[in-house]
Amino acid sequence: MIGEVDIYGVYLPAALVLMLVAYLFCLVVTRVFDRVGLYRFVWHRSIFDLAIYVIVLGVVVIVSHRLIP
């Protein structure tokens, strides 16, 4: 994986880009969980959301490493 991503002359750390992608996916997952009613079974929603974000971030990092040689 490269260390920086060039977006119109602005260099951003690759980790920041991956974190933004994971955040967008996490928003979708959170909305689905809310609509399904999963949060009725969760003790602390903020901690659960943080755990979901960390899991999604891990998946995004693993997928990005597999896609970018």
N, C-alpha and C positions, 0 to 999 in steps of 0.2 A: 504494500500500500504506500502511496506517496504521502509526504508530510504536509503538503499544502494543496489547496484547490484554487485555481485562478478563475474568478468570476468577473469578467470585464475589467481586468487590471487590478482587482482587489484580491489579495491573497488571504484566504481563510484557512485556518487549521482543519485538517481532515476530520479530526474528532468533533469539531463544532458542527460540521455539515452532517456527520452521522448522528449527532445528538438532536439536531433539528428534524431529521427524517424520522428518528425514533419518537420524537415528541408528536409529530403529526400522526403516526401510526397509533400512538398511545391515546390520542384524542378520539380516534375512531373506536378503538377497543373500549375505552371508558364509556362512550355513548352507547355502544352495544350492550355492555354490562348493565348500564343504567336502565335501558329500555327493557331488557330481559328481566330485571329485578334481582340480579345477583347481589346487589349491595344490601339486601335485607339480611343476608347471612354473614356479612362482614362486620367484625367488631369495630375496627378503626379504619374509616374510608381513606384517610390521607396516607396512612402507612401502606395500605393495600395498593393504592394508586402508585406510590413510589416503587413498590415491589414490581408492579406490572411494568412500569417504565424501565426499570433495570433489566427485566427479562426481555422486553422488546428491544432495548439498546443492545443487549448481548446478541440477539438474533440478527439485528441489522449489521452489527460488526462482523459476525461470522459470514453472513451472506455477502457482504462487500468484499471480504477477503477471498471468497470463492470466485466472485465475478471478476475482480480486478487481479490479473496475474502479477 
